[in-house]
C-alpha cells in the first residue's frame, strides 16, 4: 500500500491529485499540504513512498524543496509550466505531469511508479558472463533467474536515484547502480551519455529535435554539455 504526499499551494490542484489517488485501491494514505515548509516538517518524521510536487510555490519552490530532502521519495512533478520537464530529470523525478492533469495521464504516471517499484523489488544485479561469451551481452541476475541482456536490444538507460532503468525492445530491467556505473559497463562504440540521467543506444536514435532525442515513443532530454558531441556523431560531415 503506497503512502502518498501531495504538495501544491493551489487547493483545487491538490484536491484533483488527491481525488485521483483515492480511487486507487493500492494507495493506503494521502497527505495534502498547501506549502512546502509544512510538508518538509512532516517528511522529517514520516515516511512516504510517492511525492506529487508542484514547482511554482511561494516561499520555497518544488525544486528547492526536493533538493532539501536528504532521501526524497519517488517524485512526480506537477506544474503548469512545460519548461521544467528537463530540470525534473536532473533531480531524478520519475514523471512530469502538466496541469490540468487528466486522469488517463495520471494513470500513466502511476504505472511508471508501480513498474519501477516492482522491478526494484526483484533485486536484479549484473553478473559477469562465461569467459567464452561474445562481447555483445551481459548477464543480469533477478532472483534465481539469470537473464542474458543483449546490447543490441537496449534502447536507452535512465538513472533514477541509486538505480538504473534499462529499457529494451522487450521490456525494462531495474538495476542497483548509478548511471555512471552503467556507462562503464556498456560499450562506448554503441552507447552515449546524452544527459546527466540518460544513456542512449546511438543506433536506436530516430531523430534529434532541439534539446531532445526521439527513440521509438520515448523523448530523451539532451543536456547542454552533451549536445555538440551528439550533433557530431549524428552529422559527421559537419564536424
N, C-alpha and C positions, 0 to 999 in steps of 0.2 A: 504494500500500500504506500503510495507516494505522499510525501509531505511537501506541500507547495506553498510558496510565498509569492504574493502579488504586490508590487510596489509601483504606484502611479499617483501623481498629485491630482489627476482628474478622476472624480468619483465615478463617472459613467464608464470610463475605460477600465477602472478597477472591477466594477460590477460585471462588465461584459466578460472579462477573462475568468473571473471567479465563477460566473454562471456557467461558462463552458466547462470548467473543471468539475463543477458539482454534478455534471451529467455523466461523469466517468466513474465506473464502479471500482477502479483500481486506485483512485485518489482517496487517501484517508483523511487528510486535513488540508484546509486552505486558510492561510492567514493573510489579511489585507492591511496595507499601510499606505497612508497618504503622503508620507515624507520619508526620505532616506534615513534621517537620523534615528527615528523610532525603529525602523527596520534593522538598522545596524546594531542598536542596543539589543534587540530581540535575538539576532543571529549570533551574538556573543555567547549566549547561554542556551540556545535551542538549535537542534539540527534541522536541516531542510534538504530535500532531495533535488528540488527544481525551483528555480527562481525566474519569475516573469517580471522583467525590469524595464521601466520606462527610462528614457535617456534624458530628455529635456525636463528637468525638475528644478525648482528653486532651492537655494542653499547648497545642495550637493547634487551634481548630475549623476545619472546612472553609471557613466564611465568612471567617475571619481569614486562612486560607491563600490563598484566591482573591484577597483584597484585597492580599496581599503580592506577588503576581506582576505585574510591570510589563506583560507581554504574555501574558495567560493563553490557553491553547489553548481550543478548543471544550470546554465543560464540561457534564457531566451530574451533577446531584446525586443521590446515593443515600443514603436515610435511612429510618428507621422512623417519623419524625415528619412528618405531613402539613402541619403549620403552617408549615413552612419554604418551601413552594412559591412563595408570592408574593415572599418575600425573594430567592429564586433569580432571579426575573425582574429584580429591581433590579440584580443583578450580571451580567446578560446571559447566564445559563446557557441552553442550548438545550433541555434537558428535565429532568424531575424524576421519579426512579424511587423508588417506595415499596416498602420491604422488607416481606416477602420478594419478591424480584423474579422474576417469571415470565419464561420465555423469550419468549413472544409479545409481552409488553410491552417487553422488552429490544429485540426486533427493531424495534418501532415507533420507539424512540429512535434506533436505528442508521439507519433510513430517513430520519428527520429530519436526521441528520448528513450522510448521503450526498446528500440533496436540496439542502441548503444549500451544500455544497462544490461540487456540480455546477453549481448556478445561479450561485454566486460566480465560478466559472471562466469563465462566459460574458461577464464583464466588461460587464455592462449599465450603461447610464447614461441619464439623462434628456436629452431634446433639446427645443428649442423647436419647436413645430409651425408650419405655414404661417400667415401672418398672417390668412388668411380662415377659419382653423379655429374652429369654435364653442367657447365656453368650457366644454366638458364633457369634455375629454380632454387628454392629453398624450402625447408620443411617447417610447418607450423604445428605445434602440439596443442590440442584443445581437449582437455580432459584426458581420456585414454586414447584418443584418436591422433594419428599423425597425418597431417594433410600436406600434400605436395602443392606448393604455390609456384606456378609458372610466371616468370616475369612478364611474358608477352600477354598474359591475361589481366595484368594490373593496369588500371586506367589512371588512378591518382591516389595520393595518400594525404590524409588530413590529420594534423596534430590537434589534440584536444586534451588540455591539461597534461597529465602524465601518460597519456595513451596516444596511440596512432590508429586511425581507422583506415584500413587498406581496402580500397574499392576495386573490385574486379568485374569482369564481364558476367560472372555468375553469382555475385553476392558481395558481402562485406565480412571482414575479419578485424576484430579489435585486439590490439597487442599492447602490452605494457611497455612503455618506452617513449622517448621524446622523438620529435620529428628529425632532430639532428642525428640520433642513433639510427633511424630508418635510412637516412641519406647515405650513411656509411655501409649499409647492408645491400643496397640496390645499385646495380651497375650504372656508373655515371654516363656511359655511352647511350643509355636509353632513358634515364631519369634525370629530371632537372628541378631544382628548387626554384619556385616562382614567387614565393611569398613566405613570410615568417612561419606560417602554419600549413603550407601546401607544397607537395612534390607532385609533379605530373610525369606521365609517360609521354615523351615527345611524339612518338608515332601515333598516339591517340588524339592529339590535338586536332580539332576540326577547324577552328579559326581563332584569331586574336581580334578582340573588339575593345579598343581603348585600354582600359585597365582591367580587363578580364579575358580569360581563355574559355573557350567552349569545348567541352568533351562530352559527347553524347548529349544528355539533357542537363549536364552539370555546368554551372558557371563558377569558374575558379578565379578568385581575385589575384591580381598581379601587383606585387609590391614595387615601389618606385626604384629600389636598388637593384631589382632583377629585370626590369623592362628592357634595358638596352641589350643585355645578353640574349634574352628571348627573341627580340626582333632580329638579331644577327643570325641566330640559329634557324629561325623560320624564313628569313630572307637573306641567305648567304651572299647573294650577289651585291647586296648593299653594303656589306662590311668591308 
